[in-house]
Amino acid sequence: MAEEIRAESYVGFDSITQQIEHKLLKRGFQFNVIVVGQTGLGKSTLINTIFASHLIDSKGRFASDEPVRQTTEIQAVSHVIVENGVKLRLNIVDTPGYGDQVNNENCWDPIIKYIKDQHSAYLRKELTAMRDRYIQDTRIHCCLYFINPTGHALRPIDVIVMKKLSEVVNVVPVIAKSDSLTPEERERFKAKIREELQYDNIRLYPFDTDEDDEEEVQLNAAIRNIIPFAVVGSENNVIIDGKSVRGRRNRWGVVNVEDPNHCEFMNLRNFLTRTHLQDLIETTAQIHYEAFRSKQLLALKEGVNQRPAQAQQ
């Protein structure tokens, strides 16, 4: 390992961080999210609430006697959101509600295939002789997995799908519409889910690495103690104590979405945008995509090696 030496006078290379920031601000950032869960759990509403923008239309009922509208195929919607001069190109992938059919065998296959297809498209562009300077990145950085707030346990299909997804993408589980549970029911449900995830050896994001410092390790441990995030989404404002806040009314009163005492929405949003956004992007490239890339290139190499042997026969 090279010896660390302090310069005897100011050189100026410490400004490289400002140079990097300047280039990145001009280029902007790409973040790709996929939402997975059964129909009617408020997936679209939560995404709109997280990014404080109307990005995707809700499939919820307009009237109580109206049937729930469903997403019937995988759909990607792209937007550019600007905040204090920072451009975020946000790609949201909505998936059909799974587990709604009588026969749900392999209902997760189209979602897994879509995620792998984005890896494959990136690899093809990466291996092109005259590749673009900046490859358009559609690789999925985060999967928000919506859990029905039953208060009992995960459905067997939830266990299977989360296990399959965790092998190819960063999975972040959320308990949707958590205001349907009392605080006591919510905590019991969260503890039960954590037990099931550990029992079934489902490895969820965030992951600790050798590069993490003590503060990052502690932050990740705190996040794992919260997961799954019990959340409530709302695009509407309600009046609480004379103030207009984002929330919704239920049978117990008014839920303030941004009040940590009411739900864990703020924990989720801070996690996704303020503390782990860059790590989600890097983990996708360094772990999930790298595993896919290695497997594909090894298969390609084996195919090439087999051809001479077949030609000699």
Residue, then its C-alpha position, 0 to 999 in steps of 0.5 A: m500500500a502506498e505511503e500517505i504524504r501531505a503536500e508541503s504547500y497547496v496544490g489544488f487537487d482537492s477541488i476535484t470534488q467540485q469539478i465532479e459535482h459541476k459535471l454531474l449537475k450538468r448531466g443530471f442523475q438517473f433513478n429507476v424504480i419498479v413497484v410490485g404488489q397486488t392490485g389496490l394497495g396504492k402503489s401509484t399514490l405512494i410514488n407520487t407522494i414520495f416525489a411530491s409530484h403527480l407522476i403516474d395516474s392512480k388506478g383507484r376507484f373514483a366511486s365506492d361502487e366502481p371496480v378497481r382499475q388494474t394495470t394489465e401490463i408492465q408500463a414505464v413512465s419517465h419524468v425529469i424532476v428539478e430540485n435546487g438545480v439538481k436534475l433527476r431523471l426518474n423512470i417509474v415502472d408499474t407492474p400488473g397486480y400479481g396474486d390476483q388470479v386463481n392460478n398464480e403460478n410463475c406470476w412473477d416471471p414477467i417482472i423478473k424478465y423485465i429487470k433482466d432485460q434492462h441488464s441485457a440491454y445495458l450489456r449490449k450497449e456496453l459491448t458495442a465497438m462504437r458505444d455511446r459516451y454515456i449509456q442510457d441506464t434503464r437498469i432497475h435501482c430499486c423495487l418497492y414491494f407492497i405488502n397487504p396490511t392484513g396484520h397476520a403474516l406474509r402470504p406464501i406468494d409474497v415470500i416466493v416473489m420477494k426471494k426471487l426479486s432479491e436475487v436480481v434487484n434491491v428490494v425495499p418492502v413497504i406495508a401499504k395503507s398502514d393506517s388500517l392497523t392500530p399502532e400495536e397491530r402494526e408493530r406486531f405485523k412488522a416483527k412477524i414479517r422480519e421473522e419470516l424474512q430471516y427464516d426464509n433467508i431473504r436478503l433485502y437491501p441495504f447491504d453492508t460492505d467493507e467500504d462502509d464506515e461506522e456511521e454507515v453501518q449504524l445507519n444500515a442497521a437502523i434501517r433494517n430495524i425499521i423495515p418493512f416501512a409502514v406507510v400511508g400515501s396521499e396526494n391530498n391536503v387536510i387541515i390539522d390544527g389549522k395547518s394544511v398538511r398532506g394526509r387523509r381521513n380514516r375512521w380514527g381521524v386524520v393521518n398526517v403522512e409526514d408525521p413520524n408518529h402516524c406512519e413511516f413515510m418520512n423514514l422511507r422517503n429520507f432513505l430513498t432520496r436523502t441517504h441511500l439514493q446513490d448507494l441504490i444506484e451503485t449497488t445495482a451496478q456493482i452487485h446485481y448487474e455485475a452478477f448478470r454480466s459475469k454470468q452472460l460473459l462466461a456463457l458467451k465464452e463457453g459457447v465460443n470454446q465449444r464451437p472449435a470442438q464441434a467443428q473438429q467432430 
